[in-house]
């Protein structure tokens, strides 16, 4: 994005017919072109014009947030202006020449700055070009030619620059250095910095090292990238629980999509969109982290989430349990048979404690409610080789082995979610957190499979949808069944199927 300076003087002279020697006109045009070429920053975020800053509120907000936040990230679609924004801010910190409208972080003394990209080549082609312009003519980028004192070439990379000394308005000299992630973490150690700009997502060890470099200077770290690596460590450090935390007082995140970049025309967006692989479109057009090979349940939360309400007594209920030492998770379902809509109305999520503790929490939600459980519970537990299934049954839980068909189960859950026949109370925070992270990834061998991390409520949901409806009962039906022994005699304790309840008829 940019804006040309008007040639008003020349236009006035030509319009009035005033005689100007050809040589004078040539010199005037030449001088004007030189000033535009070597003072490029004047073209960005102007007060008025086609690319005025009022059209880019999120870009301005990102820069303004530097006054409050040490860590900032801009997750943005391709070609929305993220590199321009980063280069503009770095230029202001290097020169100390802040525009009148600037409300972001200010350094009143010369600065030590790092700028880094994925490789030395991409750093040269993108960041160096944005800040300095061409290698042969430094000063045709964001930093004005008059501010550049000298540069040093980067060894081993043609046309690449290692360091730039920049005049600071205080009278001192700032040092700007170009780096690359492929140089290794060792190259990011040792010296303190006032500002570090990481364009494209860095590895977490390098990001952490950059934070250390800015500790003693009260410096800042700004990241600008399209999140093609998905919910990586760096992204998740800004997205606790997989979502934007607007109350986060330590870190600032902004997402910018194509529709928020007015310099992109509809024709350009349509052409680009058609060329993007489907699983990358959210990341490349909206700045939404790409989730591996694809999110397993790509259904908007506003379609799934519902406000809690009192479950009608005639609705059948059941729960599903995923057991484990690290985490044991349970979800409770209520079934509206008239509409065939399942509601997840409660959840349990706790790790590293004995089955008796879990059992107390589960029965507290209704000891009459039957459940289906992870088939792994039929195996030996950490306690004397006794089956977890038997342990939980002894503590009073009415459990049946669930169908653990992974592909069929995830499809069944997706069909219910997408058709509006599976709703989840907004209070089930662990369920929504895991749903946001639930994804497929491709292994090094090329096999695509579900990533088995933080998926406990997701597994329990799959068990419930596949097997729970067949065991679901109402409390009235339970009370009419006389006693627990009669119920257990009429209902299978284990096996693949859970069959139909002989007491209730369901």
N, C-alpha and C positions, 0 to 999 in steps of 0.2 A: 504494500500500500504506500502511496506517496502522493505529492501534489507539486505541480510545476509553479515556479515563481512567475508572475505576470510580467510581460514586456511592455508596461504601460508607457514608459518614456518613448520607446521606439514607435509604438502605435500612435501616440499623440503627434509625433513629428511627421509621420507618414500621412496621417489623416488631415493635418493642416496644410500639407504640401510644402512645408519648410524645406529649404534646400540643405541637404547634408552630404558632405563629401563621401564617396563610396568607402574610402579607407576608414573614415571615422565610424561609419556604420558597422563595418566589419569588426573593428576593434571593440565597439560597444557590445556586439553580439558575442564576440569571443570572450570578453571579460565576464559577461553574464553567465555564459555556459560554464566557465571555469568555476565561478562561485557556487553555482548549483551543484556541479560535479564534486567539489571538494568540501561542501557543507551540507551533506545529505540529510543530516538530522533535522534540518528545517522542514523537510517534506513530511515528517511523521508526527501524528497526533497534533495537527494544527487546530487553531480556534475555529476556522471556517473551512468550507470546501467539501469536496466529495468524500474525503477521508478524515473529516473532523473527528476529534476524539469523543464527542458526544455519541457517536455511532458505535463506539467500542467501550462500553461501560465496564465489561469484565476485564479487559486488558488493563484499563486504568485502575480498577479495583485491585488487581494483582500487584501492580507497582505500589499503590498506596499502602497495601498491607505490610510492606517492608518496615513501616514505622512502628509496627506492633509485634510482628512475628519474626522470629529468627529463621524458621523453616517455612518455605512456601513451595507449592507445586501447582503447575498449570497442566492439567490433563486435557489435551485438545485434539480435535480432529486435524487432519492434514490441511495445510495451506490456510489456516485461520489467522496467522500472524503471531504465532508463539515465539518464533525465532527473532522476529522484528522486535517484539516486546522485550525479550531478554537482552538483545543487543542495545536497545535504547537505554535500558536501565544501567547496564554495564558502562556505557558511554558517559552517563551522568556521574557515576561514582568515580570514574577514572579522571574526568576533567574537573569535577566539582561544579560544573556549570549547569545547575538545575533550572528548569524552566519555571516561570512564574506560577504555573498551575500545580507544580509538584507538591504532593503531600506525603510522599513515601519517605524512606530512610534517607538521611543526609549524612555525609562525612565531610567535616570542615577542614580536614587535613588530607594530604596525599594518601592514596590507597594502594594496598597490595591485593591484586585480584587474580584469581584463576578462572579460566574458561575451559571447559572440557567436553569432549564428545566421545563417541564409541571408539573410533580409530584415529590415527594421525591424519589419514587421508580425508575422512569425513569432517574432522575438525578444521582442516585446511579449506575444504570445499564449501563448508557451510558457515562455520563460526568466524573463521578468519576473513572470509569474503564479506560477511555481514558487517564486521566491525572495521575492517581496514580497506576493503575493496580489493582490487587486483594486486598481485604480488609486485608487479612492475610499477604500480602507481599507488602506493599506500596513501590513504586520505580520501579515497573515493568511496569509502564505506561509511559507517555510522559515525566514527570518530573523525572530526574535521582534520584536514591536512595540516592546518596551522597549529594543531595541538600535538601532533606527532613529532617527537624529538629524534628518535632513531629506532631501528628494529634490528634484531639479530636472526639469522636464518636457523632453521631446525635441521640438525644433522641427520642425514639419511633419508630425508623426505623432500623431494623436489618442490620448489616454490612454496615451501611451508615456512612459517615464522615461529620462532620459539618465544621471544620476549619483545615487548613494545614499551618504550618509555614515553609517557604522556604528560604534557604540561597540565598542572593543576592550578585552578584560579587563585589558590592561596600563595602561589609563587614557587611551590615545591614541585616534585616530580612523582607521578604514580607509575607503578610497574604492573603491566598486564602480561600474564603468561598463558600460553596455550598448552593444553595437556590432552591426554587420551586415556580411556579406560584400559586399552590393551597394553599400556605401559606397565601395568601392574600396580598394586596398592603401595608398593615401596616408593613410587614416584610421587605419591600424595602425602608423604610423611615429612616431618621436619620443621616447616616454617609456618608462622602464623599469617592469616589472611583476614582482610576486612570483608571481602565478598567473594563468593564462589558461585559461578553459573554452570550448571550441569544441563546441557542440552542433549536430549535422549536419555533414557533411563539408565542410571548407573547401577552396578552391582552393590548390594548392601554394604559389604566391607569398605568400599571406596566412599560411599555416602557417609558412613559412620566416621571415617577418617576425616572427611571434609568438615563435619561438625566439630571435631576436635580442633582442627586448624583455626576455627573462628571463635573458640572459647574465650581467649584472653583479649580479643579485640572487640568483643560484643558484636561480632560480625554476623553476616547473613548468608544463607545458602538458598538459592532459588533454582528450581528444576522446571524445565519445560519439555514435555514430550507427549507423544501419542502412545497410549498404554497398550502396546501390542504384546507385552509379556504377561498380560493378565493381572491377577491379584498376587503380585509378587510381594516380597518383603517390604520393599520401598513403598509401593502403592498401599499396602495394608497398614503401614505405619501412619498414613494419612486417612485411611478409611477403617476406623475401628468397627469390627463387626460387619465389614463389607459395605458400609454406607457412609455418606457424608455426615460428619458430626459438626453441626453448625455452632455448637457450644464449645468446641475444642479451643482452649485458650492458648495452646502452645504451638499449633500448626495451622497453616492456612492452605486451603485447597479450593481451586476453581476449575470447573469444567466448561469448555467452550466448544460449541458445535458449529457446523457449517452455517446454519441459519443466523448465527450471531456474528458472522463475518460478511458484512455488506459488500465487500470488494469481490466476493465470489458470485458470479452470475448463475442463473438457473441452468443455462446451457453447460457451463463448466461443471456444475455439481452433478448434472445428469450424466455427463460423459464419464466423470470420475467414478461415480457410484457404480455404473455398469461394469467397470474394470476391476472393482474390489471384490475379493473372495467373500462370500456371504458371512462366514464366521468372523471376518475382520471389519464388517461394515459399522458396527456400533462404535468400535474403537477409532476407526479412521474418519467417521463423520460426526461423532458426538463426544469423543474423548472418554467414552465408557470403557473401562478395562475389558480387554478381550479375555474371555474365560476359557482358556485352553482351546480344545477343539470345539467348544460350544457349551453353553449352559444347558444343563439337563432339563430344567423346568423353566424355559424362557417365557414365563407368564408374569405380567406386571403385578406387583404386590397390591395395587389398588383393586384388582379383580379378586384377589385371594383373601385379603385381610377384612375382618369385620369387627365391629365393636362387640364386647362381651354382652351376653344376655342370659337370662335364666333359662336353663334347659327344660322344656316341657316334660312332665312326668311320663307321658306316653311315648316318648322317643327312646328307642333302644340305645344301650351304651356298651362300650367295651374299651379295652386299652391294649396297647402294643408295647412290647418291652425289648430293648436291645441291651444285653448285659455285657459287662466287661469291668475289669479292675480300674482301668484308666477313667472310663466314663460309663455309667449306667444311665440310660435314657428311656423315658416312657412318655407316650402321648395318649391322651384320652379322647375318644370319639363319641359323638352323639349322632344318631341317624334319624333323619326325617324321612320316613318311608314313603310318604305321599309324593314328595318331590325328588326322592332318591338323592338327597344332598347330605353329605357327611360334614360334620363340624368338628374340628380339633379344638377342644375348649380348655384343655389343661396340659401341662407338660411337667416332667420331672427330669432333672439333669444334675447328677452328682457323681463324683469319682472317689476312688481310693478309700472305700469304707466297706464294712461287712454286709452280707446279704440281709441280715436282720434289720439294719438301718434302712436299706432300700425298701424292704418289705413293709416296715411301719409307715413310711411315706406313701407307699402305693395303696395300702389298705385304708389309710386315712381319707382317701378320695372316694371311698365306697368299697367296703369289703365284699359286697355282693356283685361288683362289676367283674365279669370274666375278662380274661386277657389272652393274647397270643404272644409268643415269645420266639426270639432268635433260636433257630435250630441248634446253634452252638451250645446252648444251655443243656442239651442232652449229653454233652461230653463231660469229662471229669473237670472239677473245679480246682482252685488252688488249695482247697481244704480237704486233705486226706483222700483225694481222688473221688469224692462224692459228687454226684451230678448236681449241677446248679438247679436243674429242674426240680429235683427231689427236695433240695434245700428250701427253695421258694414255696413249694407246695406245702411243706411242713410248717412254714410260717403263715399259712392261711391263704395263699394266693391260688386262685382258680386259673391255671395256665394250660394252654394247648400249644403244640408246636405249629409254627407258622410256615406257610409256603415261602421259600427263599429263592424263588425264581427271579433273578436280577433283572434281565431284560424285559420279561413279561411284567414284572412288578413296577419298574420305572415307567413303562408304557401305560400301565393301568392308572398310576398316580397322575401322570401327565394328562391323560384323557379326562380325568375328573377335574383337575385344576383348570385346564383350558376350556372346559364346558361349563364351569361354574358349579360343579357338583362336589367340590371339596373346598370348604372355607376354613379359615384359621383365625381364632381370636387374636386380636392385636397384642394381647398380653403374653403370648407365647414367643418371647424374644429369642430364645435359643433356636426355635424352629426357623424363624425368619433369617437369623444369622447364618445358619447352616445352608439354607436354601440358596442364599446369595453366593455361596462358595462352592456349591455342588456342581461339579463339572467333569468333563472328560478330557483326558490328555493323551498325547501320543508318546509312547515310549521310544527309546533309542532304536529299538528293533522294528519300529513302525506300527506296533500294535496300539490301537486306540481303546482305552478302557476308562472306567470311572475311577477318579482319584480317591483313594480310600483315606481321607483325612477329614476330621470334623464332620462326620456324616451320621452320627448316632440317631438323631431324631429323624433324619431322612430314611435310614434303614427301618426304624420303628414305623414310620408312616407307610413304607412299602409292605411291611408285614401286616399292618392293620387293613390296608386296602385289599390285599390279596386274600386274607384269611379271617379278618375280624368280623365282617358283616354276618358270617354264618354262626358266630357264637353270641352275637349281640342280644341282650335281653333288657327288659325294663325292670325296675325295682319291684313293681307289682308282680310281675311274672316270677321273680325270684322268691318273693314272700309266699306266693301260692304253691311253690314247689316243695313246701314243708320243711326241708332241711338240706344241709350241704351234702350229706351222704347220698341222698336220693338224687341230687343233681349230678354228683360225680359218677354215680352208677349209670346214669342215662346219657352221659356225655364222654366221648373218648378222651383219655388223658394225654395221649401223644400220638404220633404218627404223622403221615403226610397231610392228612386232611383233617379237617375239623368237622366235617359232616354237619348235619342239621340237628339243632337242639330238640331232643325228643320231648322235652317238657313244654317248651313254649311254642313249638311248631315252626320256629324261624330257623 
